[in-house]
């Protein structure tokens, strides 16, 4: 296809996706022509109605590189691609107006509109996300999700060298990847293009917050709610209020926050933000280990979840009571020490205890889960006492953040090829595996012996990876799921 056919195909696809109207055709086409340094247009028929926008864009970018309009590097391709897609989008004020017109009818209609817009405009990288390897593993805690993250494109050596050679900019703009200033930002070497990025304004506690979707969603409608002010993350009483306010406005979504301390944070700690979406994780469906009440809060039902981490679930029709009780639990936990289970509240002036809170609303009842966290390290566990331990690092050594806490493993891309190597090793086809997998692979070979065959090897490895992820969660649990740990947990509850 020549470039004019590609441009017409993209414009027609934008009309088909209802990104623009037929009356916008000439205007949008002319905008695209200007990006490609073309001064005229030869009318063409769109030859394909089957291809999706990312595939058409890929060919347009190939043309731009061939004609030396841009360098063939990741950032230059991204900047052009996103600038082209911005031609199909309205200004933030128009999109916010449409969103809230639909919200008046139903909050679900509003988020459906914004999610579809974010995908169709290629802000959500649907083609890249489709590369992820995802499956479920049945465990004693329910079906946990495993994702091998292949969606973010790898930088080639040329791109890495370019970033290294780029001059250090005095302009600190946007200040971080989450700041409001990313909305419509062209992008530069070392900072992603966001020209097609739009945010929905949401008022919480008389503050301006902004709703967007993650460009690389890990689950359905994976959204980010961020403060309009660039400030550090902080878990406090206001956090609990804002989370419950959000699920009051959007009861079909959950919302949660990463913890606000390093190691257990697993996130950008320099910008106050939450993550939510329309997905039911294994932890959401977890059963109760036992129920209890806390004095002075008779209208709140409390329970400890049957979950590898230490989770207190609060339920009530009264949001204010849940907020007050959550703050009571947080303040008590922040000062709590029990050396018998390695929990120390602070050392050398540094606080170690915090929580990962997650809110939802079901049938008029608010739920707030408080996952107890501690970020202390020692000589035996320099990466964290309550962090995945060394024997699971060959699968995952990154922080256990909000998404992992709820039962969705985000595992490194290297595992895709490494697990194939382990399959071949277990089937006797090859001995080429990474050194850090050898002990585990040999253990699997010994345990399963004659059971290993080509028909079951993939399922077997998927289950074993799931077991390793559960170990990561158990390592991150402050009160272990053994007699000593559970007695210590109850001791803390009695203090409450």
N, C-alpha and C positions, 0 to 999 in steps of 0.2 A: 504494500500500500504506500502511496506517496504521502507527503506531509499534509496536503490539503484534504485527502480522504480521512486521515487520522484526526485532523482538527474537527471535521464535520461529524465524524463518528463520536468524538468526545462531547461535542455540543448536543447531538441528538440523544446521547445517553443521559446528559444532564437534564434534558427536557423529560425524558422517560422516567427519571428518578424524581421528578418534580422539584429539582433544585432550582430550575428557572422555568419561565413560561416561554411559549413560542415567540412572543413579542420581544424577548430578550436575546434572541438568537444572534442577530447581527452584532449587537453591542458586545456580547461575550466573545464571539468569534474574533472581533477586531482586537479585543484585549489580548487574546491568546496570540494573534498574529504579531502584536507588538513585542511580546516576550521572545518570539522566535525571529525577530528582525525581518519580518516579511511585510512588504509594502502593498501587496495586492492579494486577492483571493480568487482562485479558479473554482467555480462552483462544482461540487462533487456530490455524488450520492453516497450516503452512508452504506457501506457494504456488509456490515455485520451488526446484528442486534443481540448477538449472544455474548460477546465479550464484555467483561466488567471494566470499570474505570481504571483500576490499577494496571491492567494489562495494556489498555490503550495508552496510558501515561508512560509506561515503560518504553513503548515504541517511539513516542514523541521525544523522550529523553535520549534515546539512542540516536535519533536524528540530530538533536542539539549537540551531542558529543561529536558525531561524525562531521558536522559542519563547523566544529570548533567554536560554537556559540558559548559553550561552558566547558570547564575542565571535567574530565571523567573521574570525579571524586565523589564520595558519598555526600558530603555537605553541599556541593554545588548542584548535584542532581536533586537533592532534597529541596533546596531553596527554590529551584525552578518549578519542580513538580507541585509544591505547595502554593507557590504564587499563582500558578495556572488554576488550581482548584479554588483559590480565593475569589476568582472571577465569578464563580457560581453561587457565592454566598452573600446574604444580606448583611447589613451592619448589625452590631450587637443589639442596638435598641430595637430594631425590627424583630429580631429573633426572640428577644425577651418579651416583646409585646405579644407575639404569636404564642409563645409558651404559656403566658399567663391567661390569654384568652381560652386556650385549651384547658388550663388548670381549673378555670371556673366550672367547666363541665365535669372534669374528672382528673385528679392528679396523674392517673395512669396514662391518659391520653397525652398529657403534657410531656411526660418523660419518654413515652413512645416516640413522639414527634422529635424530641431533641436527640434521642439515641439514634434514630434512623438518619437524621441529618448528619450527625457526627460520623456515621459509617459511610453514607453515600458520598460525602464530601472528601473522603479518604483521610479525615483527621484520625479516626480509628483505623489502624493499619490492618484491615481484615485479611489481606493477602499474606502479610507477614505472620499474622497470628495463626493462620491455617497451617503453618509449618510446625507449630508446637505439637509435641507428642503428649496426649492426655488420656488417662484411663482411671478407673476406680478400683479400689482394693477393699474387699470385705474384711472387717476386723471386729474384735469384741466391742469396739466403740462405734460401730456403724461403718458405712462406706466412706472411706477417705479418698480425696482426690490427689492424683499424682500428675504433675505437669513438668515435662522437660522443656525448658524455655528456649525455643529456637527462633523467636519472633524478631528480636532486635538484630538488624543486619550487622554482621561483623565488619569492622573497619579493616580495609586493606592497608598494606605497608605504606602506600603513597599517601593515604589519608592520615595515618598516624604521624608520618614525617611532616606533613603540612601543618597539623595541629601543634607539633613540637616547635616548628619554625615560626608560627604565627606570633606577631608582636603582642606583648602583654598590654591589654587595653586599660587605660585609666578609668574609662567609663564603666561603672559597675551597673550595667543595665542590660536586661532585667537582672535584679539582684540574685534571683535563684530560678530554678526550673519551674517553680510553682507560682511565682508572683503574677499579679494581675497584668503586669506590663508585658507578659508573653502574648496576650490576646492581640493577634494581628501582626506580631513581630516578624520581620523578614528572615531573621536567622543570620548566623555568621559561623566561621570556623570555631568549633568548640561549643557552640550553643545552637540547639535545634531550631529549625524554621517553624514558625507558628502562625503564618499568615492566614491559614484557614481555621484558626482556633477561635472558638466562641465560648462564653461563659454565661450562666444564668444567675442573676442576682437573687440572693435569698437573705431575708432579714432574720437574725437570731440574736436575742437579748439586745435589741436596738443597735446591733452591729451589722455591717455589710459583709456577707459571706458570698462565695462564688462557687457555683456547681459546674463541674465539667466531667467528662469521661476520660478514663485513662487511654492514651493512644494505643497501648498494648494490653487490652483487657485480659485479665486472667479468669474471669467468670462473667456470667450474663449481667450486662448493664453495670459493669465495674466503674463506679463513679468516685470522684474526689471532690470534697467540699473544703475550700480553703479560705482562710482569712484574707480580707482585702489589705490587711496590714502585714508587712514582713516582720514577724516576731517569732521568737523561739516557741517550740511546742511546750505546753505545760498542762499537766493533768491536775484539775482542781474541781471545786464544786460547780463552777460555771461550765466546765466541760460536760458534766453529767446533765445539766439543764439544757445545753445546746443540743446534745445528742437526742434527748427525749423530745425537744421541740421539733427537731428535724423529722423524726418518725411520726410525729403528730401531723406534720404537713404532708409527708410522703409515707403513709402507712404500709405501702407495698415494698418499701426498701428497708434494709437494715443499715445501720451506720455505726462505725467504731473508730477508735483511735489507737495508733501505735503507742507504746509506752514512751515516756518522755526522757528516758535515760539511755546513754550509749550501751551497746551490747544487746540489751533487751528491746531497744527501740526499733531496729530494723527499718529505718525510714529516714527521710530528710528532717532532721531535728531542728533545723534553723527556720522553718516556716510552719506555723500553726495550721494543721489540716487534719481531716478525717477521711476515711474511705468507706464506701458503702456499695449498695447495689441490690439487684433483684435475684438473689440466689440463696438456696438453703444448704448450708454447710453441714457436715456431720455433727459439729458441736451444737448447732442450732437444734438438732433432733436428739441430742444426748439425753438419756434418762437421768433421774435423780438417784444419787447414792443414799442420801437421807435428807429429810426436811427438818427445819427448825424455825424458831421465832427469836427475835431480838427485842429485849425490853424497850419500851417507849415507842416501838414501831409496830403496833398490833395489826395494822392493815397491810403489811408487807409480808408476803410469803417468801421464805428463804430456803435455799437448798444448796447442797454440794453436788456438782455434776459428776456423773460417771464418765470421766475424761482423763487422759494421761497427764494433763496439767491441772493446776489447783484453781478451780473456778467456783465462785459463789454466784448463784443466780437469784435475782430479786424480781418479784412479780407483784404488781398492784395496779388498781385503776387510778390511783392517786400519784401523779408524776412527782409532786412536791415531796411526798414522803419518801419515794425512792431516791430522789436527789439528796435529801437530808441523811438518809441511812447510808448511801454510797459515800458521802463525805465523811461520815463517822467511821466507816470501814477504812477508807483511805488514810485518814489522819491517824487511826490506831495502827494500821499496817506500816506506815512510814516510820514509826518509832519502835517497831516491834523487833525484838532480838530473841532468838532461841538457838544457842550455840550447839545444842544437841543435834540439830539438823542443818547446821552451817548457815543459819540465817543471822546476819548482823546488820542492823539498821543503818549504821554509818561508820566511817573510819577516815581519819585524817581530814575531817571536815566535809567529806563527800557522802551524800545520801545514796543508799543502795536499793531501797524498797520503793516500788511504785506499782501501778496496775495498767493492764490493757482492758479498757472498757468497750462493750459492744451492746448497742441498743436495738430494740425492735418493738413493734406493736402488733399484737395478735388478738383479734376479736374484742377490741376495746381495752385490752389489758397491756400495760407496759411491761417490758422485760428489759432488765439491764444485767449483763454478765460482767463480773469483775474478775479478771484473771490476775492472780497475785504474781508479781515479778520481783527478781532481785538480780542485780548486775555485778555482784562482787566477784573478784578473781583471787587466785592464790598461786603458789608455785606449781601445784599439781594441775591446775586448770587456768592457765594464763589467759585463755580466751573467754573464760567465764565458768564459774562453778555451776550455774544454772543455764548452760548453753550446750549445744551438741558437743559431746565428748569426742576425744581423738579417734576412738574406734569406729565412729560413723562419719568422720570427715571425708572419707573416700566417696561418700554419697552426697553429703551436705555439711558444710562448715559455716555457711552464712548465718546471719542472725535469724532467730525465730520471731518474725514480726506478726502483725495482726492477721494476715491471710493464712500463714502457717498455723498460728494459734487455733484457728477455727477448723483446721483439718484439710488444708489444700497445700500440698508440697510444691514449691517452685524450685525445681532442681536445675543445676547448671547444664548448658548445652553440650559440654564434653561427654556427658553420659550417653548420648545417642550412639556414638561410635564405640565407646568403651563397653557398653552392654552387649553390642554385637560381638565384640572380641571375647567377652566372657561366655556368651552362648557357644562360640566356636571352641573355646577351651573346654567347656563342660561336655561338649559332644566329641571331644578328642580330635578336632580338626586342626587346632592351632595351639601354641603355647605363648602367643604374643599378647600379653595383657599388661596394663600399667602396674608398676610395682605396688602401688597403694591398694590395688584390688586383689593381689595374689592370695593373701591369707583368707579373705572372704570367699574367693572363688574355690580355693582348695577345700574349705569347710563345706561349701555347697556340694562339691563333687563327692566328698566323703559321706555326707548325710543322705544324699539321694541315690548314689551308686547306680544301680541298674535301672532306676526309674526314669533316667534322663533319656529323652528321645526328641526328634525334630518336631513332633506334634505337640509336646507339652512344655518345651523349653522356654518359650516366650511368656506363657502364663506363669510359669514357676518363677522366672526372674522378676516379673512384675509384682508378684506377691512378696518376694523377698525384699525388693526395694521398698514396698509399703511397710514391711516390718522395720526396716532401717529408719524410715521416717518416723514411725511411732516411737522408736528409741530416741530420736531427736527431741520429740515432744516430752517424753518422760524425763530426759536429761534436763529440760527447761522447767519442769515442774518443781516448785519450791518445797512442797510437801509430797514426798514420794508415795507411791501407791503400794506401800507395805505397812506392816503393823506399826513400826516406829513413826513413819511419816504421817499416817492417818491419826494416830494418837496426838501427835504434835499439832495437826490441823485442828482437831477438836479443842485442844488447849487454847489455841488462838480464838476460836469461836466463843469459848467461855469468857474470854477477856472482853469480847464485843458486848 
